[in-house]
Amino acid sequence: MNSLAQTAVVILNYNGKHWLEKFLPSVIAHSAEAQIIVADNASTDNSVDFLRLSFPQVKLICFEQNLGFCKGYNEALKQIEAKYFVLLNSDIEVSSNWLLPLIDFLEKNSEVIVVQPKIKSFYQKTYFEYAGASGGFLDKWGYAFCRGRIFDTCEKDEGQYNEPCEIFWATGACMVVRAEWWHKLGGFDENLFAHFEEIDFCWRVQRTGGKVFCVAESEVFHVGGGTLNASNPRKTFLNYRNNLIVLAKNLPFPQCFYKVFIRLFLDGLSAMLFLKKGEWKHIWAIIKAHWAFYAYLLFAKKQKQKLPQKVTLPKISIVWAYFVKGRKTFQEIFSATSLAK
């Protein structure tokens, strides 16, 4: 069977009718032979009726309540038969040749389990977008960054990251995963609800012997912040809490203990930056995130997985390089160092 015919492009939707109206036509037009599926998280904006009327060729999965990003995808993918799952945000415009390079790369490289394309900005199409850019990594303290994006600095795409590259994590905005491995690893950790779930999943892929790649031959254009934008304290809460959970889950002992301790301290310093700006809601979100992390350690139902391999983090601090050394791009930081795990 054609590999594209074994591919399911799955869009999780929550009150995103305007995004579906804008971007779903490009997905349908440029994803020939693949199944196109929208899983709706109990939207209240008439998304479902709109899809049934305007895109009857798209399969619909409807939930009775908002399950969040993690559980929403977990429940949706249980209902889909495919060799490859494509998790695609509703606020993404795909290009004409976006899907085949990703699937071909998986077909030719059996050790690769997850791939992502270049993620570029919908509004500035020559620049990388925050959520994934040209492939994600973590620094020594667990801060996420990308080829093409360090903290809030997004680089112009001048072909500097065109080669296929093994990465630490692929963005949940647009990632392709082998369905067999998705089920094997239990999908996303539902304790996270949303944010950092793809980093946790890709970390578990590597701990089980698989690889994660960015395939730059493919590119898509992401609006970003379609559900929660950066100014929303809820996003601050989820990012801080989930970052700690992912470190606690995946780091080997004793790294887990001291790195999480350092991160708690660094979170306190970042709260001081919010204090300087008078953003009290974000300070409170960080405090709540820490308490929620402690509650997770004590009470949460954990994913019971025995993963054989330890995957350690690089020895470089992005915080130090960016804020102290003034190095704002991936190439500036890593020109004289390495990302060896």
C-alpha positions as CSV (number, residue, x, y, z in Angstrom):
1,M,0.0,0.0,0.0
2,N,1.1,3.6,-0.8
3,S,2.8,5.1,2.4
4,L,0.6,8.2,2.1
5,A,-2.5,6.1,2.1
6,Q,-1.4,4.6,5.4
7,T,-1.0,8.1,6.9
8,A,-3.6,9.9,9.1
9,V,-3.4,13.6,9.4
10,V,-5.1,14.4,12.7
11,I,-6.1,17.9,13.8
12,L,-7.3,18.4,17.3
13,N,-9.8,21.3,17.5
14,Y,-11.2,23.3,20.3
15,N,-13.2,26.4,19.3
16,G,-10.9,26.8,16.2
17,K,-13.5,27.2,13.5
18,H,-11.8,30.3,12.2
19,W,-8.5,28.4,11.9
20,L,-10.2,25.4,10.2
21,E,-11.9,27.7,7.7
22,K,-8.6,29.4,6.9
23,F,-6.2,26.4,6.8
24,L,-8.0,23.1,6.4
25,P,-8.4,23.7,2.6
26,S,-4.6,23.7,2.2
27,V,-4.2,20.5,4.3
28,I,-6.8,18.8,2.1
29,A,-5.3,20.1,-1.2
30,H,-1.7,19.1,-0.3
31,S,-2.2,15.8,1.5
32,A,-3.4,13.6,-1.4
33,E,-4.2,10.0,-0.4
34,A,-3.8,10.6,3.4
35,Q,-6.7,10.4,5.7
36,I,-7.7,13.8,7.1
37,I,-9.4,13.7,10.5
38,V,-10.5,16.4,12.9
39,A,-11.0,15.4,16.6
40,D,-13.2,18.0,18.2
41,N,-12.8,18.7,22.0
42,A,-16.4,19.7,22.6
43,S,-16.2,23.0,20.8
44,T,-18.9,25.6,21.4
45,D,-18.2,27.7,18.3
46,N,-20.2,25.6,15.8
47,S,-17.0,23.9,14.5
48,V,-18.6,20.5,14.1
49,D,-21.6,21.8,12.1
50,F,-19.3,23.8,10.0
51,L,-17.1,20.8,9.2
52,R,-20.0,18.6,8.4
53,L,-21.4,21.2,6.0
54,S,-18.2,22.5,4.4
55,F,-15.8,19.5,4.5
56,P,-17.9,16.3,4.4
57,Q,-14.8,14.3,3.1
58,V,-13.1,15.0,6.5
59,K,-13.6,12.3,9.1
60,L,-14.9,13.7,12.5
61,I,-14.3,12.4,16.0
62,C,-16.3,14.3,18.6
63,F,-15.8,14.3,22.3
64,E,-18.4,15.3,24.8
65,Q,-16.0,17.4,26.9
66,N,-12.7,19.2,26.4
67,L,-10.1,16.5,27.1
68,G,-7.1,18.8,26.7
69,F,-4.3,18.3,24.1
70,C,-2.8,15.2,25.6
71,K,-5.9,13.1,26.4
72,G,-7.7,14.5,23.3
73,Y,-5.0,13.1,21.0
74,N,-4.7,9.9,23.0
75,E,-8.4,9.1,22.7
76,A,-8.6,10.2,19.1
77,L,-5.6,8.0,17.9
78,K,-7.1,5.0,19.6
79,Q,-9.9,5.2,17.0
80,I,-7.7,5.5,13.9
81,E,-6.0,2.8,11.9
82,A,-2.8,4.0,10.2
83,K,0.9,3.3,10.0
84,Y,1.8,6.9,10.5
85,F,0.1,9.6,12.6
86,V,0.5,13.2,11.7
87,L,-0.3,15.5,14.7
88,L,-1.1,18.9,13.1
89,N,-2.3,22.1,14.8
90,S,-5.3,23.8,13.3
91,D,-3.4,27.1,12.9
92,I,-0.9,25.8,10.4
93,E,-0.7,26.4,6.6
94,V,1.0,23.5,4.9
95,S,3.0,23.8,1.7
96,S,2.5,21.8,-1.5
97,N,5.3,19.3,-0.8
98,W,5.0,19.1,3.0
99,L,4.0,15.5,3.7
100,L,5.8,13.2,1.3
101,P,9.4,14.1,2.5
102,L,8.4,13.3,6.1
103,I,6.9,10.0,5.3
104,D,9.7,9.0,2.9
105,F,12.3,9.8,5.5
106,L,10.5,7.4,8.0
107,E,10.2,4.7,5.3
108,K,13.9,4.9,4.6
109,N,15.2,5.1,8.2
110,S,13.7,2.4,10.4
111,E,15.4,3.7,13.5
112,V,13.7,7.1,13.2
113,I,10.4,7.2,15.1
114,V,9.4,10.8,15.0
115,V,10.0,13.6,12.5
116,Q,9.0,17.2,12.1
117,P,9.3,19.7,9.2
118,K,10.7,23.2,9.4
119,I,8.2,25.3,11.3
120,K,8.1,28.9,10.0
121,S,6.1,31.9,10.9
122,F,2.8,32.4,9.0
123,Y,3.1,36.2,9.4
124,Q,6.8,36.4,8.6
125,K,7.4,33.6,6.2
126,T,11.1,34.0,5.9
127,Y,11.5,33.5,9.7
128,F,11.3,30.5,11.9
129,E,8.4,30.2,14.3
130,Y,8.8,29.8,18.0
131,A,7.1,26.4,18.4
132,G,9.7,24.1,16.9
133,A,11.6,26.1,14.3
134,S,14.0,23.5,12.7
135,G,14.1,21.0,15.6
136,G,14.1,21.1,19.4
137,F,16.7,20.5,22.1
138,L,17.0,20.8,25.9
139,D,19.9,22.5,27.7
140,K,21.6,21.2,30.9
141,W,18.8,22.6,33.1
142,G,16.0,21.4,30.9
143,Y,15.2,24.7,29.1
144,A,13.8,24.1,25.6
145,F,15.3,25.7,22.5
146,C,15.5,25.1,18.8
147,R,17.7,25.4,15.7
148,G,16.4,28.7,14.7
149,R,14.9,29.9,18.0
150,I,16.6,30.6,21.3
151,F,14.1,31.9,23.9
152,D,12.2,34.7,22.1
153,T,14.8,35.2,19.3
154,C,13.6,33.6,16.0
155,E,16.1,33.6,13.2
156,K,15.6,34.3,9.5
157,D,15.7,31.1,7.5
158,E,18.6,31.5,5.1
159,G,19.2,27.8,4.5
160,Q,21.5,27.4,7.5
161,Y,19.4,24.4,8.9
162,N,18.5,22.7,5.6
163,E,20.2,19.4,6.3
164,P,18.2,16.5,8.0
165,C,19.3,16.6,11.7
166,E,18.8,14.4,14.7
167,I,17.1,16.4,17.4
168,F,15.9,15.9,21.0
169,W,12.3,16.8,20.5
170,A,9.8,17.4,17.6
171,T,7.1,20.0,18.0
172,G,3.6,18.9,18.7
173,A,2.4,21.6,16.3
174,C,3.4,19.3,13.4
175,M,5.0,15.9,14.2
176,V,4.8,12.6,12.4
177,V,5.1,9.4,14.6
178,R,5.0,5.7,13.8
179,A,1.7,4.5,15.1
180,E,3.2,1.3,16.5
181,W,5.5,3.3,18.7
182,W,2.8,5.8,19.7
183,H,0.7,2.9,21.1
184,K,3.8,1.1,22.5
185,L,4.7,4.2,24.6
186,G,1.1,5.0,25.5
187,G,1.0,8.3,23.7
188,F,1.1,11.6,25.6
189,D,1.3,11.8,29.4
190,E,-2.2,12.9,30.3
191,N,-0.9,14.4,33.6
192,L,0.5,17.2,31.5
193,F,-2.8,18.3,29.8
194,A,-1.0,20.5,27.3
195,H,2.6,21.9,26.8
196,F,5.8,19.9,27.0
197,E,3.9,16.7,26.1
198,E,5.9,16.3,22.9
199,I,9.2,16.8,24.7
200,D,8.3,14.0,27.2
201,F,7.1,11.7,24.4
202,C,10.3,12.2,22.3
203,W,12.5,11.7,25.4
204,R,10.7,8.4,26.0
205,V,11.2,7.5,22.3
206,Q,15.0,7.9,22.8
207,R,15.0,6.1,26.1
208,T,13.5,3.1,24.1
209,G,16.2,3.3,21.4
210,G,14.4,5.4,18.8
211,K,15.5,8.6,17.1
212,V,13.9,11.9,16.4
213,F,14.7,14.0,13.3
214,C,13.9,17.3,11.6
215,V,13.4,16.9,7.9
216,A,14.0,20.4,6.5
217,E,12.9,19.5,3.0
218,S,9.4,19.9,4.3
219,E,8.1,23.2,5.7
220,V,4.9,24.5,7.2
221,F,3.8,27.9,8.4
222,H,2.4,28.3,12.0
223,V,0.4,31.2,13.4
224,G,1.2,30.1,17.0
225,G,-0.6,30.8,20.2
226,G,-3.9,29.7,18.6
227,T,-5.3,28.3,21.9
228,L,-3.2,30.0,24.6
229,N,-0.9,32.9,23.9
230,A,2.2,33.8,25.8
231,S,0.5,36.5,27.8
232,N,-2.0,34.0,29.3
233,P,-1.0,33.0,32.9
234,R,-2.5,29.5,32.3
235,K,0.2,29.0,29.7
236,T,2.9,30.1,32.2
237,F,1.4,27.6,34.8
238,L,1.5,24.7,32.3
239,N,5.0,25.4,31.0
240,Y,6.6,25.7,34.4
241,R,4.8,22.8,36.0
242,N,5.2,20.5,33.0
243,N,8.8,21.3,32.5
244,L,9.5,20.1,36.1
245,I,7.4,17.0,35.6
246,V,9.2,16.0,32.4
247,L,12.6,16.4,34.1
248,A,11.5,14.4,37.1
249,K,10.2,11.6,34.9
250,N,13.1,11.2,32.6
251,L,16.3,12.2,34.2
252,P,18.4,9.5,35.8
253,F,19.2,9.7,39.5
254,P,21.0,11.6,40.9
255,Q,20.7,14.1,38.0
256,C,17.0,14.2,38.6
257,F,17.3,15.4,42.2
258,Y,19.9,18.2,41.7
259,K,18.7,19.5,38.3
260,V,15.1,19.8,39.5
261,F,16.3,21.6,42.6
262,I,18.3,24.1,40.4
263,R,15.3,24.6,38.2
264,L,13.1,25.4,41.1
265,F,15.7,28.1,42.0
266,L,15.9,29.4,38.5
267,D,12.1,29.6,38.3
268,G,12.3,31.8,41.3
269,L,14.7,34.1,39.5
270,S,12.4,34.3,36.5
271,A,9.5,35.2,38.8
272,M,11.5,38.2,39.8
273,L,11.5,39.3,36.1
274,F,7.7,39.2,36.1
275,L,7.8,41.2,39.4
276,K,9.9,43.8,37.7
277,K,7.2,44.1,35.0
278,G,4.4,44.1,37.5
279,E,2.9,40.9,36.1
280,W,1.5,39.5,39.3
281,K,-0.7,36.9,37.6
282,H,2.4,35.2,36.1
283,I,4.2,35.2,39.5
284,W,1.1,33.5,41.0
285,A,1.1,31.0,38.1
286,I,4.7,30.0,38.8
287,I,3.9,29.5,42.5
288,K,0.9,27.4,41.6
289,A,3.0,25.5,39.1
290,H,5.5,24.5,41.9
291,W,2.7,23.4,44.2
292,A,1.1,21.4,41.4
293,F,4.5,19.8,40.7
294,Y,4.8,18.7,44.4
295,A,1.2,17.3,44.1
296,Y,2.2,15.4,41.0
297,L,5.1,13.8,42.8
298,L,2.9,12.7,45.7
299,F,-0.5,11.9,44.2
300,A,-0.6,11.7,40.4
301,K,-1.1,8.4,38.7
302,K,2.1,7.9,36.8
303,Q,2.7,6.2,33.5
304,K,4.2,2.8,34.4
305,Q,6.9,2.3,31.9
306,K,10.3,0.7,32.3
307,L,12.5,2.4,29.7
308,P,15.9,0.9,29.3
309,Q,18.1,3.7,28.2
310,K,19.3,6.9,30.0
311,V,19.4,10.0,27.8
312,T,21.3,12.8,29.5
313,L,21.2,16.4,28.6
314,P,24.0,18.5,27.0
315,K,26.5,20.3,29.3
316,I,25.7,23.8,28.1
317,S,23.4,26.4,29.7
318,I,21.2,28.3,27.3
319,V,20.4,30.8,30.0
320,W,24.1,31.6,30.5
321,A,24.8,31.8,26.8
322,Y,21.8,33.9,25.9
323,F,21.5,36.3,28.9
324,V,25.1,36.6,30.1
325,K,27.2,35.9,27.0
326,G,24.7,37.7,24.6
327,R,24.7,34.8,22.1
328,K,21.2,34.9,20.5
329,T,21.3,32.3,17.8
330,F,21.8,28.5,17.7
331,Q,24.9,28.9,15.5
332,E,26.5,31.5,17.8
333,I,26.0,29.2,20.8
334,F,27.1,25.9,19.3
335,S,29.8,27.0,16.8
336,A,32.4,26.0,19.4
337,T,30.6,23.3,21.3
338,S,28.6,20.2,20.7
339,L,25.1,18.8,21.5
340,A,26.4,15.4,22.3
341,K,24.2,13.8,24.9
